[in-house]
């Protein structure tokens, strides 16, 4: 759905950033800004600043920053459109209706209806838990060590022993058999008729990141089979793309998640203070799960069961997480089976200690691999080393591979040079590399230079935004086209136009970018960390060097792109080079 920039700007203006963020963070006014504890990383001293004048926020600790849309996107994990709708509703602004096709409208209506059914079912299960008939389930939960507060927080309930009780209740609410079947709440067959999917089970509502009930898990009371039963796939529930407890873990603001196997593990960890625990929903970890996790964290700790099945699950998960760009570590639960048992017997402090001692995922993989070889025989040891070399070849980045070669050599008492040669030989033999040695150093230098030019452009944009006097001094020499990164060029064009119109407004500039990745990138442009310089002279020197670097890069870029027959373009380049010489003589004042 397309929304005009005017409408987006109206929503932003009607949602004062201080008022919005105050609903999430306790802010205290200091000077012209407001400060509080950053909600995006753990800190004890307030470094999170909110400016009413600029309608922007910035954390001096972790670098998070942006306008009111960015904050809602980051905190609630919304897309730009979701954040826009949220803030429009808050401000009482009616957005244009989305024009659906007949099929799309039917699908959207079905989703809403199933969510309503799930919500009613969750309330019904919770109410059943507190009835005399629910005593068996309530006692089970209390005997598992759960507090009343935890039971309420996770909305735990009970599906009683009558196999059509929920069905009859939902029928009174006007829902037909077809809808209840599509919701995964009811089964229908010719011999039995309609009956509840869940009965005589402790119920675990499964919620999405927006706290909507999308499905259920049920643990049987007694010896029935299966022990655990999950909702089937529906239009709102895809178990390979959802995680139990994510709705609570995502607001923990911890830099990593703990991944468990079961509902009770997650609940026990949350009750013990580990509010960043999640679990897959009765299925092995998938690429969909990893992609979902990557939206929140770059590191996870696997707390799978300590038995053989749990070990295999961890080994399967590690490469999936690696492919998604997530670092995995493994926490061993020995001598207990799972986190729930561990916490009950040894407590939270001991679990913290296990987190601190967690094994790197790759090294854990090697520990398990080692058990398959006879390490007391030369043949077994050699074959193990060959297998290790094959695994080391999977690291594409040279620096990462070198670091792991060093770590493995140290852990297994292998000569570093010997292991490095074995890895190189294995890579050639398996077709992962060619025998010819490529000039890696030159490639590395070229990348470093490119990254340095990009950083210089970001720094200059931050400086230009912060100080109009700087803009006036350099606008003759630096134009938006000198910012060779496409996104930066657009930002510079808007910023220069705002200066010309006498209304510099970074929060408004960000409205131009509704793609989530672009929006976040633009937010970072206005808060690029500039190396701390103590004196005015040092700051002026650094600014001048940055300007020259940006201009020089612009000239080099234009030279590469120039058609040799373009006389006009050549003349412009000669003028630009003269301007560059003038820049070397220019004095930039930041007083």
N, C-alpha and C positions, 0 to 999 in steps of 0.2 A: 504494500500500500504506500503510495507517494503522499507526503505531506509537504506543503509549501514552506519555504524558509520563514515567511511572515508568521505562519501559524506556530512553527517551532519556536520562534523568538517570543511570541506571545506567551506560550507555555512557560518558557524559561523565565521571562520577566515576572510572571505571576507567581513564581515559586522562588522566593528569596532564599538564597543558598544557606544563610545562617539559620533561618527558621527550619528549613528542611533537615539540615545536618543535626540541629539541636534535638531532633526526634530520635537520633541514633547515638549521638556523642554529647557528653556533658561539656559545654563550652564556657569559657571564662574570658571576658573582654580584657585585653591588654593593649593599650594604645588604640590604634585604628583597626586592629584585627582581633579575632577570637581564637583562643587556643584550647586544645583538649588532648586526650590520649588518642593516638591514631587507632582507628578500627581495623586497619589493614596489616598491622604487625604488633607484636607484644612490646610494650614499653612502659617504663615507670615514671618518666618525666615527660610532660606534654611537649610534643614537637609538631603537632598537627595544627596548622594555621588555616583559618577561614577568613576571607576578605569580603566584607559586604560591599565595599566600593568597587572591587574588581569582579565580584560574583564568581570567585574562584577559590579553590582550596589547594593546599600543598603540605606535604609532610616532609620536614627536614631530615627525618630519620630514614624513611624507606623510599622517598622520592615519588610517592603516589600524588597525583594532582589532576585537576581538571575543573569543569563546571558542574552545575547541579545534575545534568544528565549523566556525566561520567561517574559521579558519586553513586547514583542509584544503580547504574549498570554494574559497577564494581561491587557494591555492598549486597545488592539483591541478586547479582548474577543475571541481570536482565539484558536482552538485546536492546539496541537503541529504541526501536519501536515500542517494546514493552515498557521501557523507562518513560518514554513520551506519554504513553497511555496512562501510566501510573500517576505521573505529575499532572497531566491534564485533568484527571478525575479529582486529584487533590485540590486543584485550583477551580474546579467547577466549570471547566471548559469542555464543550462537547466537540469531539472530533468527528469528521465526516465518516459515515458508515462505509464499511468495506463492501464492495459489490461482489457478491459471491455468484458463482454459477449454481444451478440447481443442485448438482451433485456435491459441490463443495459446501453448500448451505446444509444439506442433509447430513453430511459428515460432521460438520461443526456442531449441529444440533444434537447429534447422537453422542458426541463427546461430552457435551454439557450435561445431557440427561444421565449418562453413566456416572459422571462425577457426582451428581445429585444422589443417585442410588447408592453409590459407595459411601457417601457421607451419612446417609440415613442408616445404612447397615453398620457403620462404625459406631454410631451413637447407640444403636440397638444392642450391639455386642457389649459395649461398655456398661449399659444399664443392666444387662443380664448378669454381669460379673458381680453386681451388688445384691442380687436376689438370693434367697435361700438355695435355689437350684444351682446358683453359680459358686457356692461355697467351695466345691471341689477344685475349681480353677483358681479361685482367690487364695485358697490355702496353698496351692501349688506355687503360685507366684511369691507368696510371703515366705514359704519354705526355701525358695531359691534365693532369698535374701533381698528381695526388692522392697523398697520403701513405698509408702502410699504416694508420695510425691512423684516417684519414678513411674509408677503405674499410671498415674494421671498424665504425666508429661508425654508418655509414649502411646496413650490412648488404648491401653491393653483391655481386652474384653473376653467374652465367653460365648461360644455358640452352643446352646444347650443340647440335651440329648434327644430332643424331638427333631426328626429329620425334615420337617416342613414348617417349622415355627417362623423362621425369617421370611420364607416364601409367603405365608399367609399374611404376615405383617405388611410386607411390601405391596401385596395385592390390594390391601385396604387403602394404600396411598395412590392407587390408580395405575400401577405399572403392570403391563401385560407380560405373558410368558416369554415372548420373543425378545423384549428388551432386557428382561432379567437374565435370560440366557446369554445375550450379547455382553452383559456386564460381568459374566463369569460368576454370578452369585447363585444361580440355579441350574440344575441339570434336568433335562426332560427326556424320558424314553417311553416307549409304547407300553411296557409292562408295569413300570412303577409310577408313570405319570411325572409330575413336577416334584422335585425335592431339593433341599438345600445342598449346596456344594460342601459347606462346612457344618458339621454338627459334633457335639461333645468334644470340642477343642478350645484350648486357650487361643485367643485371636490377637494377631499382631497386624494392625493397620500399616500398610506400606504407603508412604507419602512421597510426592515429588518435591522438588526444591522449593515450590511455592506453597508447601504444606497442604496440598490437595490429596485426598485419599484416592489412590489409583489402583489399589489391589489389597490383597490380604495374604497372610501366612497363618497357618493354624497348626498347633501342636496337640496331638491327640491325648486325651485323658484315659489312661489305662494302657492296654497292650495292643490296641488297634493298629492297623496298617493303612497307609504309610504313617510313620511317626510324624513327619512334617508334610504339610500339603500347602501348595501355593495356588493363587489364582491363575487361571489360564491367561494366555495372551489376549488382550482386547485392544480396542482402538486407543485406549489411554494407558495401557500397561504393556511394556516391553521389558521383560526381565533382563535382557542382555544390554539394556541401556539405562537402567536405573540401579540405585544402590540404597540399601536399607540404612536409614540414619543420616543420609546426606543432607536432608532438610535442616538438621540440627548441627551437623559437623561443619557445614559451610560457613556458619557464623561464629565458629570457634576462633577464627583468625589465627590459627596455628599454621606454621609453614609446612606441615606434613600431615598426612592422614594415616590412621591405623586401619589396616584392612583385615577383617575377621571372616570367619566362615558362617557364623550363625547369628540369629536375632539376639539370643540371650548373651552372647559375647559382647555385642554392641551395647546392649542395655546395661550390662554389668560394668563395662568400661566407662560409660557415660556417668553412671551413678558414682563411680570411684573418682570422677573428676577428669577422665580422659574423653573430653567431649568432641574429639576429632576422629572417633571411630565410626567405620561404615562396614557393610557386608554386602557381598553379591547375593542375589536372590535365588538360592537353590540351584545355582549354575556356576560353572567355572568362570573365572575372570575372562572377559572378552575384550576385543579391540574397542568395542563400543564403551565398555566400562572405562578403559584406559583413556579414551578420548574425553569422556566426561570428567574423570579425575584431573586431567591436564588443565581443565578450565579453572581449577582451584589451587592445585599444588604442583610442585615439581619433584616432590619426594614422598614416598610411601614406605610404611613399615608393615611387612606381612606378618600377621600374628595367627597363622593357620595352626590347626591341630598338630600335636607333636608326633602323631602316628604316621605310618607309611603313606596313607592317602593325603594327609596334610602336607607332607614333604613333597610329594609329587605335584600337588596343586601349586605349591610355592615355586617349584622349578618350572612349571608351565607358565606361571604368571610373570616371572622375571623378564623373559625376552619380549613379551607382549607390552609390558610397561616400558621397556627400553626403546622399543620401536615408536612409542608415543612421546619419547623425550622425558620419561620419568625415571628417576633413580630409585631403585628398590633396595631395601634392607630387610633382613629376616630376623625376627625375634623368636627364640626358642622357648617353649613353655615347659620343658622338662623341669621337674619330674611329673608335671601335671599335663592333662590332655589338652586344655584350651584356656583362653584368657579368663573365662568365667571361673573355672576351678582354681586357676592361679591366684586371682584376686581374692577369692574367698579364703584361701589358705595362707597366702603370704602377704597380701595387702598391696596398697597402691605404691608405697615406697619401693618395695621390691620390684614392682613392675617398671617403675621409673628407671631402676638400675638395669633391668633387662633392655630397656629402650637404649640406654647409654651404651650397652655392650652389643647392640644389634650387629649382625654380620652383613657386610657388603654383599649384595645379591650375587655378583659374579664369583666372589670368593666362596660363598656358601655353595654355589653350584659345583665348584671344584672339590669342596669337601665331600659332597655326596658322590661325585664322580670317582674320587680316590678309593672309595669303598668297593668299587668294581674291579680293582686291580690288586695283584699281589705285589705290594710295595717292598716286600722282603727279597724279591728276585730282581736281578738286573733287567730281565726281559719285561716284567710287569711294570717296573718303574719307567723304563724307556717308552713303553707304549702309552703310559699315563702322560708323560711329558709331550709325546706327539699329539695326543688328544687335546691337551692344554693349549698347545701351539695352534691347533685348528680353531679352537674357541677364541683365542686372542686375535686371530685374523678377522673376526667379525667386527672389530672396532675400526670404523672407517677413518676417524680422525687420528692422525699420526701421534699427536701429543697425548691423546687419551690412551692409545695403544701402548705407547712408551711407558706411561705411568703404570699401567697394569702389568706390563712385562717386569718392571722394577718391583712391584708389589708381590707378584707371583714368585719371582726369583728369590726374594727375601724370605717369603713364607715357606717355600719348599726347598730352600738351600740349593738352588740351581745357579750356576754362574750366569750373571746378567748377559754377558756377551754371547755365551753359548745359546741361551734361550732366544735372544734377539735374532741370531743367525738361523735358528730352527724355525722361528715364526716367518722370517723372510723366505726361507726355502719352502715352507709349507704353502705360503701364499702363491708362490710361483707354480708349484706342482698342482695346486687346486684351481689354477686359472684366475686367482684373485689379484694377481699382479704380474707384470712382465719383468724379465730379468734386467732390462735396462733401467738404470738409475735416473730418475727424473730430477730436474733442478727444483726440489721442494722449497729451498730457501728463497728463491726468487719469487715463487708463487706466494709464499708467506709474506714477503715484504710488500708485494703488490696489494694483497688483501689488507695488510696493516695500514698502508697508505690510503686506500679507499675508505676504510673505517675512520681514519683520522680526518679526512676531508668531510665526511658525513657529520662527524662530531663537531667540527668547526662551524659548519652551517647551522647546526642545532644551537650551538652556543651563541652565535651571532644573532639568531632570531630571538633568543631569550633576552639578550642585551638590548636589541632594538625595541622590544616590547616594554622593557622596564624603564627606558630613559629616552624621552623625546629629543633631548639635546644631542644624544648620540646619533639619532636618526637624521637630524638636520645637518650634522657635520659630515655624514658619509653618504647621504642619498645621491649626491652628485657622482659618486664613484661606484656605489653598489646598487644594482637594480634587482628586481625579483628574478630576472633571467640568470643572474649570477649564482642562484641557488639551483644546482644541477639536479638535485633529487626532485622528482616530479611533484611529490606531495608538498615539499618545502617551497617550491615555486608558487604553488597555488596559495599557500598560507602567506607568503611574502607579498603576493599581489593584493590580497585582501587587506593585509596590514598596511601596506603603502597607501591604498585607497582610503583606509580609515584615517590615516594621518592627514591626507590631503583634505578630507572632510571635517577634520578636527574632532573626531570621535573614536578614539582608540578603545576597543572593547574586545578583549581576548575571548571572553565567554561567548560573545556573538559569533566570532570567527569559527568557533567549534561547531556551531549549528550547521555550518556548510557541509559537515562530514557526518553522514548517518551510518556508513559502514562501520561496524564495531572496531575492527582493527585500525582503520584510518582514524577514527575518533580518539582511540587511546594513544595512537602515535602523535597526533596533533597535540593532545593534552601534555605529552612529555616534552614537546618543543618549547612550551612556555615555562618549563621548570627544569631545564637542563642544568645539571650540577656543574658549576664553574669552580675551578680550583681556588681555594681560599688564598687571597692575596692581601697582605697586611697593609701596604701603603698605596696611596693614590698613584704614585709613579709606577709601581708594579702592575696595577690594574690597567693603567693607560697603555703600558708596554704590551700586556697580554692581549688587550683589545685590538691594538694596532696589528699585532702579529696574526690575530684571527682574521681580521679584515683582509690582510695581504694574502693569507692562505686561501681564503674563499675566492678572492679575485683571481689569483694565480690558477687555481683549479678550474675556474670558469673559462679562462683563456685556453688552457690545455684541452678542456672538453670541447670547446668550440673549434679548436684547431683540428682535432680528430674528426669532427663531423663536417668540416668544411669541404665543399666541392671545389677542386682546384680551379675550375673555370668561373667561380663566383667572385668577380672583381669587387663588388659592393661588400660582400662578406669579408673579403681580405682587408679592405680599407677599414672596416669596423674593428677587425682584430688588431690592426696597427694602432688605431686610436686607443683600444683597450690596453695595449701594452704601454703606451705613453702614460695612460692614467695610472697604471700599476707603478710606474716610476715615480709619479707624483705622490702616490700613496706612501712610498718609502720616506718622503720628505715631510709628510703631513703630521701635524701634532694633533692628537685626539685628546680633548679635555673631558673628564667625567666629573668635574667639580660641580 
